[in-house]
Amino acid sequence: MDAKFSNEGDSNDRLYTELSRVNNELINTQREVVQRNARLERAEEALRKAHGDLERQVQERTRELENTLAAFREEVSVHQETAQKLRKLSVSVLRIQDEERRRVARDLHDTVGQTLTAVKISLFMLENAMAGYPQTASRLHELNDLTDQALQEIRTTSYLLHPPLLDEAGFAPAAAWYVEGFNKRSPIQVNLQLPKTIRLPGSIEIVLFRVLQESLTNITKHADSATVDVLLQVEQNVISFSVRDYGTGISAERLAKMNGSGSDVGVGIAGMRERLKELGGRLVIESDSTGTVLKALVPLPKAV
């Protein structure tokens, strides 16, 4: 009996010990769970704080970007408005130049030309009156010749400023007259191909004539070309006017600037571009080692 109770007591002790161990493990586990939960809560709090800070930073950065974008858009708008005003001013200046050229040409022809003609007539009469004085008559004859030369130069200058043919007969006759004189004054020979029967609006004809003048001037200065081909084609929806030389060509960098909107391409090119823009047209320049071609493209008015 005592042995039996002794065994039961040992068994209870082992059970108690085991239960105590399990209970301690449960307590430790519970403590660890509590500590883990506390760490998780702190981590969650830190995460929420970091998220909040990030949200605030994102919102602040977004506002900064929005303000920067708004300022940039305003700057672009101001730049576009300024560019538009400059273009209008440039076109206005070109128009005033054309009117002034017309006025000066008319004054040279009507005033200075008539005055020189009167001087020439007076010199001729004096020369006849001094026929008995050969030396004096010879001097008067020389003066008459100089006056005739000055009169011819005045007429040429007047026509170059604004040829009367441009208003009276149109672009084709005016261009033919200009090229004929250019071929006489220059070693460069220009081949002209134009439809002779068409009349274009005056605003287009004056622009094409200025493009012709400026193109041949540039070729004389820079191209080193012996010949030039000038071609006017009137197609279904566009007027195409091209001037081609066979000179040294233009460098790729320079060509990119000329076809772009750079401000350092020269007054002549910029003037041609602005004149064509005013008509809804555009200027295209192509160049390689075989030469350069300049094309003025203008929408064809419906009435033409």
Buried (B, 14 or more C-beta within 10 A) or exposed (E): EEEEEEEEEEEEEEEEEEEEEEEEEEEEEEEEEEEEEEEEEEEEEEEEEEEEEEEEEEEEEEEEEEEEEEEEEEEEEEEEEEEEEEBEEBBEEBBEEBEEBBEBBBEBBEEBBEEBBEBBEBBBEBBEEBEEEEEBBEBBBEBBEEBBEBBEEBBEBBBBBBBBBBEEBBBBBBBBBBBEBBBEEEEBEBEBEBEEEEEBEEBBBBBBBBBBBBBBEBBBEEBBBEEBBBBBEBEEEEBBBBBBBBBBBBEEEBBEBBBEEEEEBBEBBBBBBBBBBBBEBBBBBBBEEEBBBBBBBBEBEEEE
